[in-house]
Amino acid sequence: MLAQTLDITDLGAAAIEIIAFEIGGQQFCVRTTAVREIRGWTKSTPLPGSPHEVMGMMNLRGSIIPIVNMASKLGMAPSEPDARSAVIVAEVQSAVIGLLVDRVADILTVEASAVQPTPEMRGSFTGGYVTGVLATAHGMICFLDLDKMFAGFTMDEEAA
Protein backbone atom coordinates (compact mmCIF):
# COMPACT_ATOMS: atom_id res chain seq x y z
CA MET A 1 0.00 0.00 0.00
CA LEU A 2 2.84 2.42 0.75
CA ALA A 3 4.29 1.90 -2.72
CA GLN A 4 0.92 2.83 -4.18
CA THR A 5 0.69 5.96 -2.02
CA LEU A 6 4.15 7.04 -3.13
CA ASP A 7 3.43 6.15 -6.77
CA ILE A 8 6.59 4.10 -7.14
CA THR A 9 4.97 1.03 -8.65
CA ASP A 10 4.92 2.64 -12.09
CA LEU A 11 8.67 3.28 -12.08
CA GLY A 12 9.70 -0.33 -12.55
CA ALA A 13 12.66 0.29 -10.24
CA ALA A 14 13.27 -0.02 -6.53
CA ALA A 15 14.83 3.44 -6.16
CA ILE A 16 13.24 6.88 -5.95
CA GLU A 17 14.84 10.32 -6.08
CA ILE A 18 13.96 12.81 -3.37
CA ILE A 19 14.92 16.32 -2.40
CA ALA A 20 15.43 16.74 1.34
CA PHE A 21 14.93 20.10 3.05
CA GLU A 22 14.65 21.60 6.50
CA ILE A 23 11.76 23.50 8.05
CA GLY A 24 11.88 24.59 11.67
CA GLY A 25 14.75 22.22 12.49
CA GLN A 26 12.88 19.20 11.08
CA GLN A 27 13.73 17.27 7.91
CA PHE A 28 11.19 16.75 5.13
CA CYS A 29 11.38 15.50 1.55
CA VAL A 30 9.40 15.31 -1.67
CA ARG A 31 9.93 13.40 -4.90
CA THR A 32 12.10 15.23 -7.41
CA THR A 33 9.55 14.58 -10.15
CA ALA A 34 7.39 17.35 -8.66
CA VAL A 35 10.28 19.85 -8.55
CA ARG A 36 10.98 22.19 -11.45
CA GLU A 37 13.85 24.13 -9.90
CA ILE A 38 15.36 25.45 -6.68
CA ARG A 39 15.92 29.18 -6.25
CA GLY A 40 17.46 31.34 -3.59
CA TRP A 41 15.09 33.47 -1.56
CA THR A 42 14.00 36.77 -3.07
CA LYS A 43 11.40 39.01 -1.50
CA SER A 44 7.85 38.22 -2.58
CA THR A 45 5.05 40.71 -3.15
CA PRO A 46 2.20 40.30 -0.64
CA LEU A 47 -1.11 39.09 -2.01
CA PRO A 48 -4.02 40.68 -0.07
CA GLY A 49 -6.79 38.29 0.95
CA SER A 50 -4.69 35.16 0.43
CA PRO A 51 -4.61 32.22 2.89
CA HIS A 52 -2.27 32.69 5.87
CA GLU A 53 0.36 30.32 4.45
CA VAL A 54 0.65 32.24 1.15
CA MET A 55 3.42 34.79 1.67
CA GLY A 56 2.84 36.50 -1.64
CA MET A 57 3.77 36.13 -5.25
CA MET A 58 6.95 36.11 -7.29
CA ASN A 59 7.77 36.73 -10.94
CA LEU A 60 9.37 33.59 -12.36
CA ARG A 61 10.59 34.47 -15.86
CA GLY A 62 7.37 36.26 -16.74
CA SER A 63 4.97 33.95 -14.87
CA ILE A 64 3.52 34.99 -11.53
CA ILE A 65 3.55 32.17 -8.96
CA PRO A 66 2.34 32.05 -5.35
CA ILE A 67 4.93 31.54 -2.60
CA VAL A 68 3.78 29.26 0.22
CA ASN A 69 5.48 29.35 3.61
CA MET A 70 5.82 25.60 4.18
CA ALA A 71 6.22 26.02 7.95
CA SER A 72 2.82 27.72 8.11
CA LYS A 73 1.27 25.12 5.80
CA LEU A 74 2.50 22.37 8.15
CA GLY A 75 1.06 24.10 11.23
CA MET A 76 4.41 25.32 12.53
CA ALA A 77 5.50 28.88 13.36
CA PRO A 78 6.02 30.72 10.04
CA SER A 79 9.59 30.75 8.74
CA GLU A 80 11.34 34.09 8.49
CA PRO A 81 13.33 34.00 5.24
CA ASP A 82 17.08 34.61 5.41
CA ALA A 83 20.12 34.15 3.18
CA ARG A 84 19.99 30.32 3.55
CA SER A 85 16.28 30.07 2.71
CA ALA A 86 15.26 28.54 -0.59
CA VAL A 87 12.21 28.44 -2.79
CA ILE A 88 11.46 25.04 -4.26
CA VAL A 89 9.46 25.62 -7.43
CA ALA A 90 7.10 22.67 -7.79
CA GLU A 91 4.33 21.65 -10.13
CA VAL A 92 1.33 20.46 -8.17
CA GLN A 93 -1.98 19.59 -9.83
CA SER A 94 -1.02 21.51 -13.00
CA ALA A 95 -0.19 24.65 -11.00
CA VAL A 96 3.29 26.01 -10.35
CA ILE A 97 3.91 26.94 -6.71
CA GLY A 98 6.96 28.26 -4.85
CA LEU A 99 7.59 26.47 -1.54
CA LEU A 100 9.62 28.46 1.00
CA VAL A 101 11.88 26.19 3.08
CA ASP A 102 14.60 27.07 5.60
CA ARG A 103 17.26 25.29 3.57
CA VAL A 104 17.68 22.53 1.02
CA ALA A 105 19.70 19.66 2.49
CA ASP A 106 20.33 17.20 -0.33
CA ILE A 107 19.07 15.39 -3.40
CA LEU A 108 19.12 11.66 -2.71
CA THR A 109 18.32 8.36 -4.38
CA VAL A 110 16.79 5.96 -1.86
CA GLU A 111 15.41 2.47 -2.02
CA ALA A 112 11.62 2.56 -2.04
CA SER A 113 11.64 -0.15 0.62
CA ALA A 114 13.52 2.25 2.96
CA VAL A 115 10.45 4.50 3.18
CA GLN A 116 8.40 3.25 6.11
CA PRO A 117 4.70 3.95 6.64
CA THR A 118 3.75 6.52 9.26
CA PRO A 119 2.81 4.93 12.58
CA GLU A 120 -0.86 4.11 13.18
CA MET A 121 -2.40 6.34 15.85
CA ARG A 122 -5.85 6.36 17.38
CA GLY A 123 -7.88 9.52 17.59
CA SER A 124 -8.15 12.43 15.21
CA PHE A 125 -4.58 12.20 13.83
CA THR A 126 -4.68 11.08 10.19
CA GLY A 127 -1.05 11.56 9.17
CA GLY A 128 -2.16 14.42 6.96
CA TYR A 129 0.41 15.22 4.32
CA VAL A 130 3.04 12.73 5.52
CA THR A 131 2.97 9.53 3.46
CA GLY A 132 6.02 7.87 4.95
CA VAL A 133 9.16 8.25 7.01
CA LEU A 134 12.74 7.69 5.94
CA ALA A 135 15.17 6.79 8.74
CA THR A 136 18.74 7.96 8.11
CA ALA A 137 21.93 8.08 10.15
CA HIS A 138 21.16 11.75 10.86
CA GLY A 139 17.52 11.31 11.92
CA MET A 140 14.08 10.92 10.43
CA ILE A 141 12.87 12.55 7.21
CA CYS A 142 9.12 12.96 6.73
CA PHE A 143 8.00 12.20 3.17
CA LEU A 144 5.42 14.84 2.10
CA ASP A 145 2.69 14.29 -0.47
CA LEU A 146 2.29 17.63 -2.27
CA ASP A 147 -0.88 16.49 -4.04
CA LYS A 148 -2.58 15.87 -0.67
CA MET A 149 -1.11 19.04 0.77
CA PHE A 150 -2.51 21.20 -2.00
CA ALA A 151 -5.71 19.25 -2.76
CA GLY A 152 -8.21 21.65 -4.31
CA PHE A 153 -5.56 24.31 -4.92
CA THR A 154 -6.46 26.35 -8.00
CA MET A 155 -5.19 29.51 -9.62
CA ASP A 156 -7.07 31.77 -12.02
CA GLU A 157 -3.94 32.06 -14.14
CA GLU A 158 -1.65 29.06 -14.29
CA ALA A 159 2.06 29.73 -14.35
CA ALA A 160 3.91 27.95 -17.11
N, C-alpha and C positions, 0 to 999 in steps of 0.2 A: 504494500500500500504506500509506503514512503516513496518508493521509486516512482509511482504514479503521481503522487503529489509534487515531486520535484521535476517531473517530466523528463526523466532520464532514460525511460524505456525506449524512446524513439531514437536514441543516439547510437545504439548498437555497440556501445563501448562501456567499460566499467568506470571511466574517469569523467569528471566534470570540471570545468574551469570556473573559478569564483574570484570575485574581487572582495578582499577583506578591508574593513574600515572601522574606525573607532568613533563612538558617540558617547559622551559622558563617561569616559573611562571603561566602557564595555565594548567588546568586539562583536561585529555583525558582518554578514556577507550576503551577496546576491550573485546570481549567475552572470557571467560576462556577456551572455547572449542578449541581455536586456540593456547593456551599457553601450552607449554610442561613443562617449569620450569622457575624459576627466579634465577638469579645468581648475585653475587656482581661483580663489575667492576674489570676486569683484563686487563692489556695492550694487545691490539691487534697488530698483525703484518700487516704493511701496504701492500696493494695489488696494485702494479703499474698498471696504466691504467684503474682503476675502476671508476665508476661514483662518483661524488663529495660527495654524501651522504654515500658511503661505506667507513668506517673508516679503514677497514682491515679485517683480518680473525682471528679466534680463534679455538683452538683445544678443542673440546667438547668430552671427552672420546674416542678419536681416530678418530672422524669425524671433518673435517674442515668446519666451517660455516662462512659466511660473517657477519660482524657487521655493521649495518646501524645506522647512527646518525639520530634519529627520528626528531630532531630539523631541521636539514638540509633538510630531506625529506619533511617536512611540510613547507619549505620556510622561516624558522626562522634562526637566527644566530646559527651556530653550537654550540652544547653543549661541554663544556670542562669537561671531566669526573673527578670526585673527589670521596672521600670515600663514599658519599651517593648515587652515581650513581648506576644504576642497568642495567643488561642486561636481557631483557625478551626474552627467547628462544621460538619462535613461529613456527608453521608449517603453511606455506602459499603456496597453490597450489603445494603440494607434495614436497616442499623444506623447509629445516630448516634454519631459519634466526635469528640472534641475533639483538634485537632492543635496542639500548642505550637510556635510559630515565634518567632524572635528579634524580627521586626517585619514588619508588612505594608507593602509598598512602594507598590502601585498596583493599580487595576483598569483593565484595558486591553482594547481591541478591536483585534485583529490580523488580518491577512489569513492565511487558512489556508496559503497558499503560502509565507508567511514562516517557517513552522515547518519546519526541516530535519531529516532523519533523523539519528540518532546515528551517528557514524562506525563502520564495520565494523572489528572488531579480532579477531585470531586469539588462540586460547587459551581460557581459562576465562571471560573477561569476556563477559557476555550483554547488557549494557545495563540489566539489572534493571528498575527502576521508571521509568527515563527513556525516554519514547517519542519525544522530539524535542528540538531545541535552537532557541531563538529568539535570533538575533543582534540586539542593539540598539546604539545609540550609547554606552551605558554598560557594555556587556559582554554576556556570554552568560547566558541564562536557561534552565535545564533544565526541560523540561515533564514533570511527574510523572503517572503513571497510578495513581490511588488504588485502582482495582479490582485491579490487579496487586499493588500494595503490600500490600493487605489481603486477598489471596486466602485463602479458608478462614476468615476472621475471623468468629466467631459470638459471640453474647451470649445468656445464658439469658433475660434480660429485655431486650427491645428498647426503646430510648428512643423516644418519639414526638415 
